[in-house]
Structures are given as structure tokens and as C-alpha cells.
């Protein structure tokens, strides 16, 4: 489907991409990974023609459709959500309107050539409309927006009234509805909550086209891709399998190369010793020279290297009391919109807690109340003895801007630290050398996030509140943060949609749901397992009800299909044929009624449960109709 051959790209005088060569077949699912700044987004932009490369070839198979999700929303702010998503189906909607207009014109025509031509045109348009599943447009939109967290009421809202994160979701929805042959997705999970991420995983699992995903979400990659392209420096390494399998294979390759390197180095050392010993020996000098030539021709195996991970920790200046935070009968509302009602929570020293919930349920609001930035609530929020709190906002990186250097920003936040200590702290976060003296405006989002984390490190707080700290971090930085939180002697509460990140340190989860907060003891995987188990039990109960409903449909008073009609008399056969024909007519009428209901675009919007129930009933009736038709043909053959 696509092929990149020897792609090169130089940026600011350095190789960003060097001899990049890879290809993908139709339907392949690829994860493109690597540290920030290694050219992942550049490759996607080159593939879809939004950026030039210096040399090399990009081949895209003819008629291949490509959809690109950038890190900025691509929507019309003056459209409603519904208008924006319906624009994807513009051609199909126009065809539907043409069919309706032609049907009106037909009513005015008499039999003849013109009528025949128009009927033929309608038939062709209708065939195309059905091929493109035009009747299911509203249902498709409903499925996608529901999965991405929008409500039916949102469909009539102007896009400009949605936040940037929700506008990114609209961009994702448009791409999924367009269903191109190739999806290029750049950090698709950054603006999604856990529920929406898990829905997107399932959607992509059954996606018929191929896709390339740039992501630092390890679990998302595990669930979606079957091949990994790793950026290392300006070059790539190719691996088969998902992210976990990539890690396993990478370790095998490292050990294999290290073993080969050691064996070769041992051999080289022995050969050099032999050459030195016998170079001047009259009898064996020719042998020494021969071995020297062999050494010169030898393909030297380079020593394998492992990426040097950033390492840091959050020191605690003063230890807090055992009771860190206590919330009693918390009530919070914005006007008529109740966020929390009668919430009671307790946080103890040393606990590592994840705060999860759908977007808009009040996670950040709770943090602001804990910090005293929002005092408009009822109930009590009590901090424990000597609790010193530090907060990492999800917009922390965005707030770092201006002409200050990274060094100056950190030094100003902790004036008691010496210049050497500030430089050392920045270095631990991978901001070393000249990068320490770049202005904030010249730093990437990931570098700004690291500066914000370094400010938390220097504060020496004993209660850390993190609001989406991983959004701008690559995988090595995430792993360093996980380790630092695990080693932290104080208390941590984290808002995050990164399930792997949560699993690696939390022992307790606060789940915001229905204006309340439930407590789960364990990590996210354990919570999800219990949730799925409960869901499975409910599904089993629902299936039992469906089976009962199906039995009701199939036991409606009907004529009986005769098992062995050959034994019937001619008169009995004719009587049975009449009964079957009446039954066929009745079933066909019932099918038509249901199909008309399903074709109505408002039916799914207004009654999604009824829509599904009607679809199931339609399948049962069609199966029944087939059985009666088979019986009718058999009776007719016997009669003849």
C-alpha cells in the first residue's frame, strides 16, 4: 500500500531522518515509536504530502485514500457537531436528495422512454446508496460519537463551544467515519479519557483498513498494533508484534549482539596477541601477516547500547502526619449542574492513588478544591499535620512561555539552590548542555513538562497532585516518573488516562461516577477485571431475556411447517400451500414495517435500544421467511 525508500530529512543542520526504508501492506497495523523529537510526526506528514523530504522515494498505491490525524483539531468551528460529521457523507446525502427529487418527478410522467430512463437512473443511484450503507449514516454517527463520549444533545451544539480536547475528538470521529484505506494517527489518545481510549481500541481492532499510530501509550499499542517501527537516532529498527513483544525481541537482540560482540572482541584480542608475538619470528611471520590482513577485512560488530534513561526522585523535606487528607460530605455544583454530592474520602500517608472518571466529571475540580483554589463548595476538606502540597497541572507545559531560559525558570522557582544544583536537576531530566539555556518559547512540549516536573522535585513537598502528567512525555520519561513516584516517601494522587502508567505504582483508585466517588483497592487492571466480570454477569442475564423474547416472537400463532409433505394428500397439499402463502405475506409485511422504521435516521437517535431490538427481530423474521419459502417450493414441486 505504501513504501518509503531511503528517506532523508535534515533539520537545523542535523539528520532528523536518515535512510528511512519501510513498507506496509493493505490492512497492516503499525506502531511508530521513539523518544520525542526523533521524526515520527515528520514521517506521517511526509506520507500524506504535508511535508517535503530532502531525498528518497515515497510510493503510495493508486486510489489509496489516506486520513491524517494531526495534533491540532481540523474542524469548522461554525458548524454544529452533527453538520461537521454529516459533511463526511456529503456525496451520499446528495444522492439521497436526488433520489427523492426523481421520485417526485416520476409521479408526473406517463409510461414511455423518459420514465424508463428515470427509473433506471433511480435504480442505479439506489444501488450505490445501499452499497455505501446510506440508510445507516445516522446509526454510524451515533455509534462513533457515543464511543468518544459525546451525548445526543451535543449533536446540535456549535463546535466553537467545545474545548480544544473535545474538538480533537471530533477530528477523530470524522476520520473514523470517513474510513480511509490508511489512517495516520498522531497521539490519538492524548485528549481521550480511559473509557474513550478503550472504545477506540475495540473500534480499531475491527477496522478494515490499515493504520500507523504514533503513541507513547504502551497499553494502547499492545491492544492495537501488530508491528513496531522504532526510531533510534535518525534511523529505524523494525519489529513484529505489539509493544510488549517488541520489548521482548529488543532484549533478545541486545543479548545476541552483546554475545557476538564479546566473542569477536575475544577473538580479536587473541589474534592481535598472536600477531605481536610472531611478527618478527622468521618461521611464523608470514602466518602473523596473514592473520593481520584477515583482521583488517573483518566486519567489526559494534557494542550494543541501551538508551540511557532519565532518573530522578522527589525528596521530602518534612514528613506529614499519617492522616494526609480527609473529605466529609462534600457538595459541589456549577449552577444547576451538580458535580459532587455527599462525597466522603480519606487519604493516608504513603498512599499512591489514581483518580479516574469520564472527562467533565470533576477530577480537576476536586484537585482545585483540595489546593484551596476553589472554595465554593459545601462540606469539609481537611489537610493533615504538616501536609505540604505541590500541584502539576495538565496545562503546566503550556503555561511555560517567554524569553526566560530553562535554567532561569528553574532557578527563580527555587532561589535557595546553587547554580550547580539547578544545572544538575535539569540534567537529570535530560535538559543538559546548551538546552539548559534555550528560551521557554524554543522548548518542546515534552521539555516544558520536564521543567515543570523538576520544579516539583525541588519543592520538597510531601503530597503531590498530578493532573495528566504524561501527556507530553515519551515512554522513557514516563518510566522515570513511574520509578520516582514508586520511590517517593510521601503521598501521591494522580489523574491519568494512561492505564499502564497507573498500574505501575497505584494501590488504590478513586472512581468518580454519578456525582459520587467510589474506592477500589488495587491497580487499574484489577479494577477493570472486576468491572468486566460484573458486565459479563449482566450480559448473561440480558442474553437470557433476549432468548425469552426470541421465543415469544417465534411462538406467535402461525401455521406449522410440515416435516414430510410427501405423505400429504393432494387436497391437503393445496390447503397447506394456501396457509404457507398467507404466512409468507404476513411475514413480508412485518419485515417491511421494521425496515421502514430502521431507515428513519431519527429512530436510532431517539431510541437506540429499540433500534437494536428491532434489528434483532428483523433477523429472526428473515430467517423465518427463508424457512417458509423453502417449504413453499417443496410443496409446489410435489403438487406439480
N, C-alpha and C positions, 0 to 999 in steps of 0.2 A: 504493500500500500504506500509506504514512504521509505526513502533511503537517503541517508546522509553520508557523503563520502569526502573524507579529508577536509572537513570544515575548519577554517581558521578564522579567528577574530582577535584583534589586538585592541585593548582598551587602556588609555592613559599610558601608552608605551610598553605595556606588559601583555603577555599572552593570556587572554581570557579563555579561548578555546584553541586547542592545538591538535590538528589531525583527527578531528572527531568523526568516527565512522560507525554507524549502526543502522539497522533497518527494522521494520516491523511489518508483519503480515496482517491482513484484514482480521479484525476481531481480537487482536492481541491486547493484553492489559499490562501496561508498563509503569513502573515507579521510577521517577528520576530524582535521585537523592544526592546530597552532599552539603558541606558547610555553606553558610551564606556567602554570596559573592563569587561563587565558582561557575557562574554562567548558565544556571538551569533555566531561568526565565528567558535569557537571551536565546537559548536553543528553541524554546517554544515560539518565540517571536520570529525567529528565522524561518521555522517551518510554515507558519501561517502568513509569511510575507510582510510582517510589520517591521522587520529589521534586516539590514543588509549584512552579509558576511564578507570577509576580505577575499577569500578564495575557497575553492571546493565546490561540490555539487549537491544540490537538493533535488531529489526526484519525488514527485507525487503522482500516483497513478491517475490517469484521465478520469474525470467525472467524480473524483473523490470529494465529498463535502467535509469541511473542517469547521469545528466550532471552538473558539478560544475564550476561556475564562481568565481575564487578567485580574490583577489585584485591586482594580478600581471598577466600580459598577458602570455598566454600559446600558443605561435606560433613559427613556424620555420622561423627565420629571413632571411634565404637564399631562401625561396620561394617567388614567386610573390603573390599578393593578390589572383589572380584567382587560382593559383596552390594550395594555402592553403585552399581555400573554396571548390575546387573540390575534395580535399582529403577526405572530408566528404562523398562523393558519390563514393568512390573508387570501392566498390563491384559492384554497378550498372553500372559504366563506363566499368569495366572489362567484365561484362555480355554483354553490347552493343558491345564491340570489338569481343567477342566470337561469337555473332550472325552474325556479318559481315563476320568473317572468315569462319563460317559454310556455309553461303550463297554462298561464293566463291567456296567452296569445292563441293557444290551440283551441280554446273554447270558442273563439271567434271564427275558426276556419272550418270549411267544409271538406269532405273527403276529396283527395286528389294528391298530386305530386308534392305540393308545398307542405301539406300536412304530413305526408310520409317522410319528407326530408327533416321536418322539425321533430317528429317522433324519433327518428334515427339519431339526431343530434342530442336529444334529451337522454336517450338510452346510453350514448357514449359518455356524456357528462355524468350520468348517474353511476355508470360503471367505475369511472375514475373517482368519484366522490366516495363510493363504497370501498374501493381499493385503498384509499387514503384514510379510511375509517372516520369520515367526516361526521357521522352520526355520534361519534364518541368524543368529540372535541371537548365538550364541557366536562365530561367524566374524567378525561385525561388531565385537564387543568385542575379539577377538584382534587385528584389524587396527588399531584405534584405539590400544589400549594399547601395541602393538608400535611403532607410529609415534611415540608420545610417549615412548618409552624405557623402558617397563616390561617386565619379564620375565614369563614364565608363572608362575614361583614367587611373584611379587609378588601374584598374584590372591588368595591366601589370607592375606595379611598385613593386620593391622588398620590402618585409615587413620591412627590416632593415632601409629603407629610411623614414619610418613613425615614428612619435614621439611615446612616451610611451602611451599617451592618445589614439591615433589612433590605436595602437596595441591592446589596451583593447577593442576597438570597433570591431576589427577583431575577438577577442576571443568571444565576444557576438554573432557576426554573425555566427561563426562556431557552437556554441551551439544551436542557433535558427534553423539552417539548419539541425542539427542532430536530432532535435525534440525528445528528450528522454521522457520517461514517467514522469520523475521527474526532474525539474530544480531547482538547488540550486544557488541562485544569491546573491552574497555578494557585496553590494553597486553598483548595475549596472549603476546608473545614475551619478556617480562621474565624469566620463570623457565625458559625453554627453552634447550637447547644448540643448536648450529648444525644438527646432524642433525635434531632435532625441529622446528626452525623450517622447514627445507626440506621436511620431510614435511608440515607444516601448510599451507605454501604450495600444494603439489600437491593436498592434500585440498580446500582452499577453491576452487581453480581449477575443480573439477568439482562444487562444491556447488550444489544445485538452487535453494536459497532465496537471499535477499538478505542482505547484511550491511553494518554500519557499523563500521569499525575505527578506534579511537583508537590511534595508534602514532607513535613517533619513529624507527622502523626504516625507513630510506629504501628499502633493497632489498626488504624485505618488502612495503612499499606498492607498489613497482614491479611486483612479481610478482602482487599480489592485487587491486588496485582499478582501476576504470575511470573514476572520478570523484573529485575532491578538493573538500572543503569546508574552506576556510582561515579560521581565527579570526584576526581582526586587531582589536585592541582588544576591544570588546564586540560587534563586528559580524562578518559573514561575507563572503567572496568565493567564488564558485563557478567551478570549472574542470572541463573534460572531460579525461580521460586519467589516466595514472598519475602518480607523483610526479615523474619526470623530465620528462614532458610538461607538468606543472603549472609547473615551474621555467622551462621554455622560454616558455610562454604568459605567465607573470608578467613575464618580462623584456620580451616584446613589448608587453604592456600598459603597462609603465613607460615604455618608449621612445616609444610612441604618445602617452601622456598628456603626457610631457615635451615632445614636439614641439608638440602642440596648445597647451600652456601657454605655451611660448616665443613661438609665432606670435601668440597672443592678447595676451600682455603687450606684444609689439612694436606690435601694432595699438592697444592702449590708450594706450601712450606717445605714438604719433603723433597719436591723436585728442585727447589732453589738450594736446599742444603746439599743435594747430590751434585748440582752444577758447581757450587762454590768449592766443594771438596775435590772434585776431579777435573776442574777446568784446566789446571796446569799439569795434570797427570798424562804422561806420554802414551800410556796404554789406553786410558778411558776418556781422553779429552774429546775425541770425536763423538762419543756417546753423550758427553755433557753438552756439547754444542747442539746435538740433535734434540735433546730434551729442552734446551733453551729456545730453539725455534718452535717446538711444539707449544711451549708456554706462551710465546708471542701470538700464536694463532688461536689460542684457547678463547672461547666465548665466556667472558667472566660473568658469573652470577652475582648480581648486586645483593647487598644485605637488605632483607625486607625491613620496612619501617612501619611503626604504628603511629597513628595520629596522636600527638601529644595533647591530651585532654586538659581543659582548664580545671583547676582545682581551687576551691575556696571554702571558707566556713563563716558562719555568723556567730561571732563571740558574744557572750552575755556578760555585761558589766556588773549587773546586780540581779541576783536570783529573786524571783517573785514568790509569793505565798502559794500554797497548794491549790487554793481556790482562785482561779485566774479571772473568771467571768461568770456572772450569774444574771439571767434574764427571767423576769417574772411578769406574767400577764401582759405581755407586750401587745399593743394595738397600734397599727399604723394604717393611715388611709391618705390618699390624694383625692380630695373632694369626695365623690361618691364611690370611688374605686378603693375598696378595702384590700390592703396588701397583706397585713398580718393581723390575726385575731387570736387572743389568748395563747401566746407563744411562751413556753417555759423551757429554758435551756441552762445547762451548766457545763463549763469548760474547766478542766483540771490541769495542773502543771505537767508539762511534758507531752500533752496530747497533740497528735498530728491529725487534723480534721479536714475533710473536704466538704465544702458547701456546694450542693448541686441543685439544679432545678431548671425548668424551661426559661428561656430569655424573657425578661419582663416580670418575673415572679418576685423580685425584690432582693436578689443576692447583694448587689452593690449598695442598695438602700440600707440593708442590715449592717453592712460594714460602716457606712457613714454614721449610723446611729451609735454604733459601738465606739467610734472615734470621736463622737461629740460634734460632728459636722452637721448633724440633723437632730434637733431636739424637739421636733414637732411630732410627738408620739405620746401614747399613754402607757403606763406600766413602768417597770424599773429595769435599768441596765446598770449593774454594779461591777466595777473593776475591783479585783482583789488587791491584797497587800503588795506594795512596791511594783505593781504592774506598769511597765513602760512599753508603749505600743509604737510600732512602725508600720507604715502602710505603703504597699506597692499598688498603684492604680493601673487599670488596664490601658489608660491613656498616658501613662507616665512617660513613655518614649516620645510621644507626640508633643508633650509639654517641654521637652528639652530642645530649645532652638536659640538661635542668636549667634553672636560673634565670639562668645566665650569659648575657650578651648576645653577639651575634656578634662585636662589637668586642673584648670581654674574652677570648673564646675564642681569637681570633687573636693578641691582644697577649700572652697568657700563654704561647703556644707559641713566640713569638719576642720575648722581652723586650728584645732589643737594638734593635728597630725603634722609631722615634718614633711618637707618636700619628698624625701626619700620614701617615707611611708605611703604617701599618695601615689607616687610612681609605682611602688611595689604592688599596691592594691589594684591599680589599673592593669598592671602586668598580669596579675592572677586572673583577670577577666579577659585576657587576650588582647588588651589595648596597650601595646608597648611601642617603643621607638618613637618615630615621627607621628604615629597615630594618636599619641597622647596629647599632641599639640595641634591636632585638627580642630577647627571650629565645630560647634554642635551642628550647625547647618550642613556641614560636609560629612557628617557621620551617617551611617545607615541606620535603619530602624533597629536592627539587631545590636549594633554597637551602643545605641542610646539606651536600649533595655539593659545592657550590661552595666552601663554607668549608673542607672537607677538602682540596680542590684548592689553595686559597690557602695552606694550611699547608705543602703540598708545595713550593709556589713559594718560600716564604720560607726553606725549609730549605737550599736551595742544594746539594742532593745531586747526584752525577754518575751514579747508577744509580737509575732509577725503576721500581718494580714496581707495575703497576696490575691490580687484580683486579675485573673488571666495573665499570669507572668510569662507563659510560654509562647504567646502569640508571635513574638519577633525573634524567638530563639531557635537556633538549629539544634539538631539532635545531640551533638557533643555538649553544647551549653545546657540543654535540658538535663542531661545525665549528671552534669556537675552540680546543677541546682538541686536535683534529687538527693545527691550524696550530701550536700551541705545541709539540707532540711533534715535528713536522717540523723546527721551528727549534731544537730542543733540541740542545746540543752534546755532551751525554753519551750514555748508553746506556739503552734502554727495553725492557722486556719486559711485554707486555700480555696478560691473559686477557680475552677478549671474545667474545660471540656475535654482535656486530654486524658483519656482513661488509663493509658499506660503510665503516664506521669503520676496520676493519683494512686494507682496500685502499688507504686514503688516505695511509698512511705506512709500512707494513711492507715489508721487502725479504727477510724470512726467516721461516719458520714452523716451530715445533716441534710435531709432531703426536704426542699420547700415544695409543698403541694397543697392545693386547696386552702390557701391563706394560713396554713399551719406548717410546722417543721417537725418531721419525724426523725428519729435517731436510729441509725443502723450501726451495729458493732461489727467491724470487719472492713475489708477493702471493697473497691467497686466491683470487681469480678464476682466476689461472693454475693454482693447485693444484687447484681444482675442475674446470677444463677437462681437465687430465691425468687426474684421477680418473674423470671421465665417459667419457673416451676409452678408458681401460682397462676400464671397466664395459661399454662398448659392444662391445669385442672379446670379452669373456667372454659377453655376451648372444648375440652372433653364433654363438659356439661352442655355447652351450646350445640355440639355435634349431635348429642342425644336428642335435643329438642328439634334439630333440623330433620333428623331421621323420623321423628314423630310427625313433623309437618309434612315430610315427603310421603309418609304412609297415608296421611289424610288426603293428599292430592291424588295419589294413585288409587285409593279405595273409593273415590267418587263413584256413584252408581253408573256403571257403564255396561255395555254388552260384553260377554265373555268371549275371548279368542278361543276358537275350537282347536284342540291339540291335534286331532286326527280327522280333518274334514272329509277324507275319502270314504269314511264309514257312513256319512250322511246320505239321506235320500235326495233326489233332485229337487223336490219341493223344499226340504229342509235347507239345502244349499242356497236356494234362491232367497229364502227367508233370512238366512244368516248374512248373505251379501247385502241385503237392504239394511240390516242392523249395522253392519260394519261401515257402510257408506254414510249413514246418518252420524255415526260416531266420528268418522273422519271429518265431516263437515263441521261438527261441533268443536272438535279439537282445533281445526284450522281457524275458526272464528276466535277461539280463545287465544291462539298464538298471535293473531293479527292485533288483538286488543293490547296484549302485552308489548308487542314490538312497537306499536304506536306510542305507548307510554315511555318506553326506553329511548325512543327517538327524540322525545321532548327534552331540550337542553336544560330546562328548569327542574326536571324530575330529580336528577342527581343532586343538584344544589339544595333543593328543598327537603328531599327525603333520601339521603344516601343509604340508610338501612333498608328502606323499602325498595330502592333501586337494586340492591344486591339480592334481596329476597325475590323480586320479580325475575331477575336474571336466572336464578336457580330454578324457579318454576318454569321458565321458558325452556330450559334444557330438558327438564322432565317431560314436558308436553311434546317436545320434538322427538324425544326418544320413543314416547308412546305412539306418536303419529307414524313413525317408521314401522313399528310392530304391526299396527293396523293395516298399513299399506301392503306389507308383506303378506298378511293374512288374506287381504282382498284379492291380490294377484293369484294366490294359490287357489282360492275359491273359484275365481273366474276360469282358470285353467281346467279345473275339474268339471265345471259346468259345460265348457266347450268340448 
